[in-house]
């Protein structure tokens, strides 16, 4: 067992044993293997991949690096959801309380922003006092009391994945299918869930933007789910343009609340209720996905989802009055309206470039040590296929400095295309795949 030899084996496209994988990761956690050696290992995997056995092994090692939750005393079905990452994707904020309001326990362990895509934990950090770094004891207590809990990875749960996750973000090794699978599945298995819904983003703003890669990821996730005895559904959703109208941490919390308060946000509603329908079905609270979707829609309309969201905020130390003071919380130094240079139909709002623009504004990180500006972001005034007049606002940018607006505009000028002809609307839900 030698770190350099293990890196060399994977660099030369050899299969690693579970013992070799465990040795390398365990010693990385202990600090005996350096960040630069792990970075080299990640890059070797990036170019040569891992087969199903190696993927299962690395998932198992991630789980065994910490504790595993025993939720057997919670008698409700336990179902979680995971998104592969998108721009403006705030569905987790809605899904946890929404599905919990249907009598299903939702133990949700989430992550920070990764690459150009936002992270649920960063969004939750915009809620004053909200604690995402909680103990296993508190995780179980809140789940039992409220029915849902949204937490980050602690030192107790999958610490190996937490450390490697941070390195992947800054070493251009985010889009490695076996590591995406291992990262997702280790958290889901460790948190004690019975079933999982995977939201697989497809399009320019996805971390994986080819159909082939998405197919490989879906197969990998469903295969590993089956190996661990978990029921699973994969939903392929569009990510060619940002989801909803708001991008940025505080702004996305605000839009999630708006939807739960009854505001009409068509694409966000469609994705949210479809994912919720799958979760409700897996939790055996509906006969099929369509019925689950109808149940979810009703729970949003009657205010149950929002009430559960407020209950979760309170249980995790957040200020429940925050919802009533959103406009006060939003104040920021610089605001800029991006105007249409000509009239026509919005043909393209490239999600990738919107995500990169959001990072420039301060919504995300370029390196691990970067601090996020929770109030920075973008509000879209139009979506694809909408008509816009010359001089009308396409979107509004928020940041702390003029220089950040300038750099963000370089991406947005590439992201937006206006055409004389109206383009066909993209399907929001592209496919639903069972294991």
ABEGO torsion letter per residue (X at the ends): XBAAAAAAAAAAGBBBBAAAAAAAAAAAAAGABBAAAAAAAAAAAAAAEBBAAAAAAAAAAAAAABBBBBAAABABBBBBBBBAEBBGBAAAAAAAAAAAAAGBBBBBBBBBBBEABBBAAAAAAABBGBBABBBAAAAAAAAAAAGBBBBBBBAABGAAAAAAAAAAAAAGAABBAAAAAAAAAAAAAAAGBABBBBBBBBEAABABABAAAAAAAAAAAAAAAAAAGBBBBBBBBBAABBBEABBEAAAAAAAAAAAAAGBBBAAAAAAAAAAAAAAAAAAGABABAAAAAAAAAAAAAAGAAAAAAAAAAAAAGBBAAAAAAAAAAABBABBBBBBBABBEBBABBBAAAAAAAAAAAGABBABAABBBBAABEBBBABBBGBBBBBGBBABBBBBABAAAAAAAAAAAAAABBBBABBBBBBBABABBBBX
